[in-house]
Amino acid sequence: MNLVTISGPPSSGKTSVILKTIEALTRRGLKVGVVKFDCLYTDDDVLYEKAGIPVKKGLSGAMCPDHYFISNVEEVTQWGIKEGFDLLISESAGLCNRCSPYIKEIKAVCVIDNLSGVNTPKKIGPMLKSADIVVITKGDIVSQAEREVFASRVNLVNPSAVIMNINGLTGQGSFELSTLLHDEKNSVDTLVGRELRFTMPSALCSYCLGETRIGESYQMGNVRKINLENRQ
């Protein structure tokens, strides 16, 4: 089984891209499953079920979505192998733009949209910078010049990635993406012992443990303060 991690900011069009890409994969006779990771709520699993795609949903709740993902990714991988999938897609929303749910030697895809602004690529951390493939959506809404500028900004942040434009409504470009996702040479049996491409967001402070009061006397653990002395 192949495993692919697809992430990106909320509402960037990840689910639409995945649905159109799976259509192309199933036409090739491949069996595909999806695991949807999110924070508080998602109904994307209903969309997958309507399309006849096996799906599991995981909500992290009060926990960091990255920590929730890495704590459960081995279990969902074994589920995919048990179900006999040729490809298992893990979908997660980069809710803080700092997320890094990518694993070494596991294909990683980041989905962002043209409407997020030309400076957005600079604001996204490892989720974009360490991706193998960057999918840009909603290009039909902006001009050709805006598409080119946005793609160039993405290339500056991640020059080694394959950059693709996909229309989540029509599916244009999804076939090309499908050809890059499945590779029998990169099959996985387990993720035990593998490493993340980048460290996850770190925090272990009093607020992590349920503290709600504001003030330095209530702050303990990993606390980072803003530098107000340096105007730069």
Backbone as numpy.savetxt, mean C-alpha at the origin, in Angstrom:
# Nx Ny Nz CAx CAy CAz Cx Cy Cz
2.86 -19.71 -4.73 2.02 -18.51 -4.73 2.89 -17.27 -4.73
2.48 -16.29 -5.50 3.11 -14.97 -5.46 2.37 -14.09 -4.47
3.11 -13.22 -3.80 2.53 -12.23 -2.90 2.92 -10.84 -3.39
1.94 -9.96 -3.47 2.17 -8.57 -3.88 1.55 -7.64 -2.86
2.29 -6.61 -2.47 1.78 -5.62 -1.54 1.44 -4.35 -2.30
0.20 -3.90 -2.19 -0.23 -2.67 -2.84 -0.70 -1.70 -1.77
-0.08 -0.52 -1.74 -0.45 0.48 -0.74 -0.58 1.84 -1.41
-0.99 2.82 -0.63 -1.16 4.17 -1.15 -2.08 4.97 -0.26
-2.11 6.28 -0.44 -2.99 7.13 0.37 -4.45 6.73 0.21
-5.29 7.06 1.19 -6.72 6.75 1.08 -7.34 7.41 -0.15
-8.27 6.71 -0.78 -9.03 7.21 -1.93 -8.16 7.52 -3.14
-7.02 6.89 -3.24 -6.17 7.10 -4.41 -6.57 6.19 -5.57
-7.44 5.24 -5.32 -7.93 4.36 -6.38 -7.34 2.97 -6.34
-6.82 2.54 -5.19 -6.18 1.22 -5.08 -7.15 0.09 -5.43
-8.32 0.12 -4.83 -9.27 -0.98 -5.02 -9.72 -1.06 -6.47
-9.98 0.08 -7.10 -10.40 0.07 -8.50 -9.30 -0.50 -9.39
-8.06 -0.11 -9.13 -6.93 -0.62 -9.91 -6.80 -2.13 -9.72
-6.95 -2.59 -8.47 -6.82 -4.02 -8.18 -7.92 -4.81 -8.87
-9.15 -4.32 -8.82 -10.26 -5.02 -9.45 -10.04 -5.17 -10.96
-9.62 -4.10 -11.60 -9.38 -4.16 -13.05 -8.18 -5.06 -13.37
-7.18 -5.04 -12.52 -6.00 -5.87 -12.75 -6.33 -7.34 -12.56
-7.15 -7.66 -11.57 -7.55 -9.05 -11.35 -8.36 -9.58 -12.52
-9.17 -8.72 -13.15 -9.91 -9.15 -14.34 -8.94 -9.65 -15.42
-7.84 -8.91 -15.59 -6.84 -9.33 -16.59 -6.14 -10.60 -16.16
-5.89 -10.76 -14.87 -5.21 -11.95 -14.37 -6.07 -13.20 -14.51
-7.36 -13.06 -14.20 -8.26 -14.22 -14.27 -8.47 -14.67 -15.72
-8.38 -13.73 -16.66 -8.48 -14.11 -18.07 -7.31 -14.98 -18.50
-6.22 -14.91 -17.75 -5.06 -15.76 -18.02 -5.15 -17.07 -17.24
-6.26 -17.29 -16.54 -6.46 -18.54 -15.82 -5.84 -18.58 -14.44
-5.49 -17.41 -13.88 -4.86 -17.36 -12.57 -5.91 -17.17 -11.47
-5.69 -17.83 -10.35 -6.58 -17.69 -9.20 -5.99 -16.66 -8.25
-6.76 -15.62 -7.97 -6.25 -14.48 -7.19 -7.11 -14.24 -5.96
-6.46 -13.96 -4.83 -7.16 -13.58 -3.60 -6.65 -12.24 -3.11
-7.42 -11.61 -2.22 -7.08 -10.28 -1.71 -7.23 -10.26 -0.20
-6.30 -9.58 0.46 -6.44 -9.27 1.89 -6.44 -7.76 2.02
-7.49 -7.22 2.58 -7.64 -5.78 2.73 -7.33 -5.37 4.17
-6.28 -4.59 4.35 -5.94 -4.03 5.65 -6.37 -2.57 5.70
-7.00 -2.19 6.79 -7.38 -0.78 6.96 -7.42 -0.46 8.44
-7.85 0.75 8.76 -7.76 1.21 10.14 -9.10 1.04 10.88
-10.09 1.87 10.57 -11.34 1.84 11.32 -12.50 1.21 10.56
-12.53 1.44 9.24 -13.69 0.95 8.48 -13.31 0.77 7.02
-13.87 -0.24 6.40 -13.76 -0.41 4.95 -14.89 -1.30 4.47
-15.43 -0.96 3.31 -16.41 -1.84 2.68 -15.88 -2.35 1.34
-14.58 -2.21 1.14 -13.97 -2.70 -0.10 -14.10 -4.21 -0.23
-14.16 -4.91 0.91 -14.31 -6.36 0.84 -15.61 -6.75 0.16
-16.64 -5.90 0.28 -17.92 -6.17 -0.38 -17.74 -6.09 -1.90
-16.94 -5.12 -2.35 -16.70 -4.97 -3.79 -15.99 -6.20 -4.34
-15.02 -6.71 -3.59 -14.31 -7.91 -4.02 -15.24 -9.12 -4.05
-16.08 -9.23 -3.04 -17.01 -10.36 -2.99 -17.99 -10.33 -4.15
-18.48 -9.12 -4.50 -19.40 -9.00 -5.63 -18.73 -9.41 -6.94
-17.41 -9.20 -7.00 -16.67 -9.58 -8.21 -16.25 -11.04 -8.17
-16.64 -11.77 -7.11 -16.31 -13.18 -7.01 -14.87 -13.45 -6.62
-14.24 -12.49 -5.95 -12.84 -12.61 -5.56 -12.76 -12.99 -4.08
-12.08 -14.07 -3.72 -11.91 -14.43 -2.31 -11.19 -13.30 -1.57
-11.71 -12.90 -0.41 -11.15 -11.75 0.29 -11.24 -11.94 1.80
-10.26 -11.42 2.49 -10.27 -11.32 3.94 -10.03 -9.86 4.32
-10.63 -9.42 5.42 -10.52 -8.03 5.86 -9.94 -7.97 7.26
-9.00 -7.03 7.47 -8.43 -6.83 8.80 -8.42 -5.36 9.15
-8.98 -5.00 10.30 -9.00 -3.60 10.76 -8.10 -3.47 11.98
-7.19 -2.51 11.92 -6.20 -2.37 12.99 -6.75 -1.68 14.23
-7.84 -0.91 14.07 -8.41 -0.23 15.22 -7.46 0.81 15.79
-7.15 0.68 17.08 -6.29 1.66 17.74 -4.81 1.43 17.47
-4.48 0.33 16.85 -3.07 0.00 16.58 -2.61 0.63 15.27
-1.32 0.94 15.18 -0.72 1.42 13.94 -0.97 0.39 12.83
-1.51 0.81 11.67 -1.80 -0.15 10.60 -0.59 -0.95 10.14
0.59 -0.32 10.16 1.81 -1.04 9.78 2.11 -2.18 10.74
2.01 -1.90 12.04 2.28 -2.94 13.03 1.24 -4.06 12.93
0.00 -3.69 12.66 -1.05 -4.68 12.50 -0.78 -5.56 11.28
-0.34 -4.92 10.20 -0.04 -5.64 8.97 1.07 -6.66 9.19
2.18 -6.22 9.75 3.34 -7.11 9.86 3.08 -8.22 10.88
2.15 -7.98 11.81 1.81 -9.00 12.80 0.91 -10.09 12.23
0.31 -9.81 11.07 -0.66 -10.75 10.50 -0.33 -11.24 9.10
0.72 -10.67 8.48 0.98 -10.98 7.08 1.37 -12.45 6.86
2.06 -13.06 7.80 2.42 -14.47 7.65 1.17 -15.35 7.69
0.24 -15.01 8.58 -0.98 -15.80 8.69 -1.82 -15.71 7.41
-1.93 -14.52 6.84 -2.73 -14.39 5.62 -2.01 -15.04 4.43
-0.68 -15.05 4.47 0.07 -15.74 3.42 -0.23 -17.23 3.45
-0.26 -17.80 4.65 -0.59 -19.22 4.77 -2.03 -19.50 4.36
-2.92 -18.54 4.61 -4.31 -18.68 4.14 -4.34 -18.73 2.63
-3.58 -17.85 1.97 -3.55 -17.83 0.52 -3.01 -19.12 -0.07
-1.96 -19.65 0.55 -1.38 -20.92 0.08 -2.39 -22.06 0.26
-3.09 -22.05 1.39 -4.09 -23.08 1.67 -5.23 -23.03 0.65
-5.58 -21.82 0.23 -6.68 -21.66 -0.74 -6.24 -21.97 -2.15
-4.94 -22.14 -2.36 -4.44 -22.49 -3.69 -4.36 -21.33 -4.66
-4.14 -20.11 -4.13 -4.04 -18.95 -5.01 -2.72 -18.97 -5.79
-2.80 -18.47 -7.02 -1.57 -18.21 -7.77 -0.96 -16.88 -7.36
-1.84 -15.96 -6.93 -1.40 -14.63 -6.51 -2.27 -14.13 -5.37
-1.63 -13.65 -4.33 -2.34 -13.02 -3.21 -1.93 -11.56 -3.15
-2.94 -10.68 -3.17 -2.69 -9.24 -3.13 -3.03 -8.72 -1.75
-2.07 -8.06 -1.12 -2.29 -7.40 0.16 -2.48 -5.91 -0.10
-3.64 -5.40 0.27 -3.95 -3.98 0.04 -4.01 -3.25 1.37
-3.27 -2.14 1.48 -3.30 -1.36 2.71 -3.23 0.11 2.39
-3.89 0.91 3.22 -3.90 2.37 3.02 -2.79 3.00 3.84
-1.97 3.81 3.18 -0.91 4.53 3.89 -1.48 5.76 4.55
-2.10 5.56 5.69 -2.91 6.62 6.30 -2.09 7.81 6.78
-0.80 7.61 7.06 0.03 8.72 7.54 1.09 9.11 6.52
1.08 8.49 5.36 2.07 8.72 4.30 3.49 8.33 4.72
3.65 7.79 5.91 4.96 7.34 6.38 5.03 5.81 6.36
3.91 5.18 6.10 3.83 3.73 6.21 4.84 3.03 5.31
5.26 1.85 5.73 6.26 1.09 4.96 5.94 -0.40 5.00
4.81 -0.79 4.42 4.41 -2.20 4.50 5.02 -3.07 3.40
6.27 -2.81 3.03 6.90 -3.57 1.97 7.95 -4.52 2.54
8.02 -5.69 1.96 8.92 -6.74 2.42 9.97 -6.99 1.35
11.19 -7.22 1.77 12.27 -7.48 0.83 11.95 -8.70 -0.02
12.18 -8.57 -1.33 11.98 -9.63 -2.32 10.50 -9.96 -2.55
9.60 -9.12 -2.01 8.17 -9.24 -2.30 7.75 -8.00 -3.08
7.14 -8.20 -4.24 6.84 -7.06 -5.12 5.97 -6.04 -4.41
6.33 -4.76 -4.58 5.65 -3.67 -3.89 5.14 -2.64 -4.89
3.87 -2.27 -4.73 3.23 -1.31 -5.62 2.64 -0.17 -4.80
2.91 1.06 -5.21 2.33 2.23 -4.57 1.38 2.91 -5.54
0.17 3.20 -5.09 -0.84 3.86 -5.93 -1.07 5.27 -5.39
-0.86 6.26 -6.24 -1.15 7.65 -5.88 -1.92 8.28 -7.03
-2.58 9.41 -6.76 -3.41 10.01 -7.81 -2.96 11.42 -8.15
-3.22 11.81 -9.38 -2.82 13.10 -9.90 -3.46 14.27 -9.17
-4.59 14.04 -8.51 -5.31 15.12 -7.85 -4.72 15.50 -6.50
-3.76 14.74 -6.03 -3.23 14.99 -4.68 -2.27 16.16 -4.63
-1.84 16.68 -5.78 -0.96 17.84 -5.80 0.46 17.47 -6.21
1.14 18.38 -6.91 2.45 18.06 -7.47 3.51 17.88 -6.39
3.29 18.40 -5.19 4.27 18.25 -4.12 4.04 17.02 -3.27
2.96 16.28 -3.54 2.64 15.10 -2.74 3.74 14.05 -2.74
4.38 13.74 -3.88 5.44 12.73 -3.84 6.54 13.02 -2.83
6.84 14.30 -2.59 7.86 14.66 -1.60 7.37 14.41 -0.17
6.07 14.37 0.01 5.50 14.21 1.34 5.30 12.76 1.75
5.47 11.85 0.78 5.26 10.43 1.06 6.61 9.78 1.29
6.72 9.00 2.35 7.98 8.38 2.73 8.24 7.05 2.05
8.65 6.04 2.81 9.03 4.72 2.25 7.94 4.06 1.42
6.70 4.42 1.68 5.60 3.83 0.92 5.76 4.10 -0.58
6.29 5.26 -0.93 6.55 5.59 -2.32 8.01 5.36 -2.70
8.91 5.74 -1.81 10.33 5.72 -2.15 10.89 4.31 -2.33
10.30 3.32 -1.69 10.83 1.95 -1.77 9.97 1.02 -2.60
9.00 1.57 -3.35 8.11 0.75 -4.19 8.82 0.31 -5.47
8.47 -0.87 -5.96 8.98 -1.35 -7.24 8.21 -0.74 -8.41
6.91 -0.56 -8.20 6.02 -0.02 -9.24 5.20 1.11 -8.62
5.11 2.23 -9.31 4.26 3.33 -8.88 3.15 3.50 -9.90
1.91 3.35 -9.45 0.74 3.51 -10.32 0.12 4.87 -10.05
-0.03 5.66 -11.10 -0.64 6.99 -10.98 -2.04 6.92 -11.58
-3.03 7.34 -10.81 -4.43 7.25 -11.24 -5.03 8.64 -11.46
-6.25 8.65 -11.97 -7.05 9.87 -12.19 -6.37 10.83 -13.16
-5.62 10.30 -14.08 -4.96 11.14 -15.08 -5.92 11.72 -16.08
-7.14 11.15 -16.19 -8.12 11.65 -17.14 -8.74 12.97 -16.69
-8.50 13.34 -15.42 -9.12 14.54 -14.88 -8.21 15.76 -15.03
-6.92 15.54 -15.22 -5.97 16.64 -15.31 -5.40 16.73 -16.74
-4.69 17.80 -17.01 -4.13 18.00 -18.34 -2.89 17.14 -18.55
-2.48 17.04 -19.81 -1.28 16.28 -20.13 -0.06 16.88 -19.44
0.03 18.20 -19.39 1.17 18.86 -18.74 1.21 18.52 -17.26
0.05 18.52 -16.60 0.00 18.18 -15.18 0.40 16.73 -14.95
-0.02 15.83 -15.85 0.37 14.42 -15.72 1.88 14.27 -15.82
2.48 14.98 -16.76 3.93 14.86 -16.96 4.70 15.44 -15.78
4.25 16.56 -15.25 4.92 17.16 -14.10 4.82 16.24 -12.88
3.64 15.69 -12.67 3.45 14.81 -11.52 4.32 13.57 -11.64
4.36 12.98 -12.83 5.18 11.78 -13.04 6.66 12.09 -12.84
7.09 13.28 -13.25 8.50 13.65 -13.06 8.83 13.81 -11.59
7.88 14.33 -10.80 8.09 14.46 -9.35 8.20 13.08 -8.70
7.40 12.15 -9.18 7.48 10.78 -8.68 8.84 10.18 -9.01
9.29 10.42 -10.22 10.58 9.88 -10.66 11.74 10.45 -9.86
11.62 11.70 -9.43 12.67 12.30 -8.60 12.76 11.62 -7.24
11.61 11.24 -6.71 11.56 10.59 -5.39 12.00 9.13 -5.48
11.57 8.45 -6.55 11.89 7.03 -6.71 12.31 6.77 -8.16
13.56 7.06 -8.49 14.00 6.93 -9.89 14.10 5.49 -10.39
14.11 4.52 -9.50 14.26 3.13 -9.92 12.92 2.43 -10.16
11.81 3.06 -9.83 10.50 2.42 -9.95 9.97 2.48 -11.37
9.15 1.49 -11.70 8.38 1.51 -12.95 7.16 2.38 -12.70
6.99 3.43 -13.50 5.86 4.35 -13.32 4.82 4.08 -14.39
3.58 3.85 -13.95 2.50 3.52 -14.87 1.29 4.40 -14.59
0.56 4.73 -15.65 -0.71 5.44 -15.51 -1.85 4.47 -15.78
-2.78 4.38 -14.83 -3.91 3.46 -14.97 -5.20 4.21 -14.67
-6.20 3.96 -15.49 -7.52 4.51 -15.26 -8.36 3.47 -14.52
-8.69 3.77 -13.27 -9.43 2.81 -12.46 -10.86 2.58 -12.92
-11.41 3.51 -13.70 -12.79 3.36 -14.17 -12.86 2.50 -15.43
-12.00 2.77 -16.38 -12.02 2.02 -17.64 -11.09 0.82 -17.62
-10.11 0.84 -16.72 -9.16 -0.26 -16.67 -7.99 -0.10 -17.61
-7.92 1.03 -18.31 -6.82 1.25 -19.24 -5.48 1.22 -18.50
-4.60 0.35 -18.93 -3.29 0.21 -18.30 -3.21 -0.93 -17.30
-4.35 -1.50 -16.92 -4.36 -2.56 -15.91 -3.77 -3.87 -16.45
-3.95 -4.13 -17.74 -3.38 -5.35 -18.30 -1.86 -5.31 -18.20
-1.28 -4.16 -18.52 0.17 -4.02 -18.43 0.65 -4.27 -17.01
-0.11 -3.77 -16.02 0.26 -4.00 -14.62 0.17 -5.48 -14.28
-0.86 -6.17 -14.79 -1.05 -7.58 -14.47 0.12 -8.43 -14.94
0.77 -8.03 -16.02 1.90 -8.79 -16.54 3.13 -8.68 -15.65
3.14 -7.66 -14.77 4.30 -7.44 -13.90 4.13 -8.06 -12.52
2.90 -8.49 -12.19 2.64 -8.92 -10.82 2.91 -10.40 -10.59
2.63 -11.23 -11.57 2.77 -12.68 -11.36 4.04 -13.19 -12.01
4.87 -13.82 -11.19 6.13 -14.39 -11.67 6.39 -15.66 -10.88
6.34 -16.79 -11.54 6.49 -18.08 -10.85 7.84 -18.21 -10.14
8.84 -17.46 -10.60 10.16 -17.54 -9.99 10.18 -16.92 -8.59
9.21 -16.04 -8.30 9.18 -15.34 -7.01 8.11 -15.88 -6.08
7.81 -17.15 -6.17 6.80 -17.73 -5.30 7.30 -17.81 -3.86
6.37 -17.77 -2.91 6.71 -17.80 -1.49 5.99 -18.95 -0.81
6.66 -19.55 0.14 6.05 -20.58 0.98 5.79 -20.06 2.38
6.63 -19.13 2.81 6.49 -18.52 4.13 7.25 -17.20 4.14
6.84 -16.32 5.05 7.53 -15.04 5.21 8.38 -15.01 6.48
8.38 -16.10 7.21 9.15 -16.16 8.45 10.63 -15.93 8.16
11.23 -14.98 8.85 12.63 -14.68 8.66 12.91 -13.58 7.65
11.91 -13.22 6.86 12.11 -12.13 5.90 12.08 -10.78 6.63
12.56 -9.74 5.94 12.68 -8.43 6.57 11.89 -7.37 5.81
11.47 -6.35 6.55 10.85 -5.18 5.93 11.90 -4.39 5.16
11.48 -3.70 4.14 12.41 -2.86 3.38 12.83 -1.62 4.18
11.97 -1.20 5.08 12.25 0.00 5.87 11.58 -0.14 7.22
12.14 0.49 8.22 11.56 0.40 9.56 10.18 1.05 9.60
9.35 0.58 10.49 8.01 1.12 10.63 8.03 2.38 11.49
6.97 3.19 11.43 6.87 4.35 12.32 7.02 3.91 13.77
7.82 4.66 14.53 8.12 4.25 15.91 7.43 5.16 16.92
6.86 4.55 17.92 6.25 5.30 19.02 5.95 4.34 20.15
6.44 4.66 21.31 6.08 3.91 22.51 6.08 4.92 23.65
4.96 5.57 23.79 4.87 6.68 24.75 3.62 6.50 25.61
3.40 7.45 26.49 2.25 7.36 27.39 0.93 7.42 26.62
0.92 8.12 25.49 -0.32 8.21 24.71 -0.62 6.89 24.00
0.43 6.14 23.66 0.22 4.80 23.10 -0.49 3.90 24.10
-0.25 4.15 25.36 -0.79 3.30 26.42 -2.10 3.81 26.99
-2.68 4.85 26.34 -4.01 5.29 26.73 -4.08 6.63 27.42
-2.98 7.30 27.62 -3.00 8.62 28.25 -3.73 9.61 27.35
-4.54 10.48 27.93 -5.27 11.49 27.16 -4.97 12.91 27.62
-4.31 13.07 28.76 -4.03 14.41 29.28 -2.85 15.06 28.57
-2.94 16.37 28.38 -1.91 17.13 27.67 -0.96 17.78 28.67
0.30 17.76 28.36 1.29 18.40 29.23 2.53 17.54 29.36
3.69 18.20 29.53 4.95 17.48 29.57 5.04 16.50 30.72
4.37 16.80 31.82 4.43 15.92 32.98 3.71 14.60 32.73
2.86 14.56 31.70 2.13 13.34 31.38 2.78 12.56 30.25
3.89 13.08 29.71 4.52 12.47 28.55 5.73 11.65 28.97
5.72 10.38 28.58 6.83 9.48 28.89 7.14 8.64 27.67
8.34 8.09 27.66 8.73 7.18 26.59 9.30 7.90 25.39
8.96 7.42 24.19 9.49 7.95 22.94 8.72 9.21 22.56
9.23 10.35 23.00 8.58 11.64 22.75 9.52 12.52 21.95
9.01 13.11 20.88 9.82 13.98 20.03 9.24 15.38 20.04
10.05 16.38 20.40 9.58 17.75 20.54 9.98 18.59 19.33
9.12 19.54 18.98 9.39 20.45 17.88 10.48 21.45 18.28
11.31 21.82 17.31 12.39 22.78 17.56 11.86 24.18 17.27
11.59 24.95 18.32 11.04 26.29 18.17 12.12 27.36 18.16
13.36 26.99 18.45 14.45 27.95 18.48 14.99 28.21 17.07
15.02 27.21 16.26 15.55 27.32 14.90 14.40 27.60 13.95
14.36 28.77 13.33 13.27 29.15 12.45 13.27 28.39 11.15
14.39 27.80 10.79 14.45 26.99 9.59 13.78 25.65 9.83
